[in-house]
Amino acid sequence: MAGDEVVLYSNPRSRGRMAHWMLEEVGAPYRVVTFDFAKGEHKAADFLAINPMGKVPAIVHRGVTVTETAAILAYLADAFPDAGLAPATDDPARGSYYRWLFFGAGCFEPALADRMFERPPVSNRGALGYGSYEDVLSTLKAALSPGPYLLGDRFTAADLYLGALLGFAIQFGAKDVAAEAVFADYVGRVIGRPAHGRVEGATA
């Protein structure tokens, strides 16, 4: 119904693709407002009223604004539970789901940024919430090795997020990620989903 429409603020060359993909996965009614970064449209006053950071993605649903990619995915999984992309709140697997969804946001993303932008290592890596890039990859490899997904046979929003991030890493030259069959196979399974294909077709 119209009142349940999700408005996604995005750019196809951003993390907004993950939110768009999630909208396709959950089957939500939605429309996309696309910003031209070169024109600074994401810094216009009307969008800064929605997200003062001037970042995408952001969604508005039922009068509520949600920003930050992992939060958007978690919100949509709960708002549209029939899609089955999050364990129920009374399911013990909910803990593992949260663990890996926020591992993506709190550990993998910053560690990957360190590597991609060649940030100098800190003298006390224990002061960082994720330790090191190597620690993160090792932990993620162990989590994914049993397969096929983070929660076994069940695909969740956490897989969408981490699968997209690993795919991004491979796309932009992370040879240590691409060389690991467990990562390459996982990314192939995740991006092979029909919902991902629909987004790729819509934004090509």
Protein Blocks (a to p, Z undefined) as FASTA:
>chain_A
ZZlpccddddfkbfklmmmmmmmmnopacddddddfknommmgfklmmmmmnopacddde
ehiacehjklmmmmmmmmmmmnopaccfklmklmmmmmmmmmmmmmmmmmmmmmmnopac
dfblmlpmnlpaklmmmmmmmmmmnombfnljaccfklmmmmmmmmmmmmnopaklmmpm
klmmmmmmmmmpmklmmmmmmmZZ
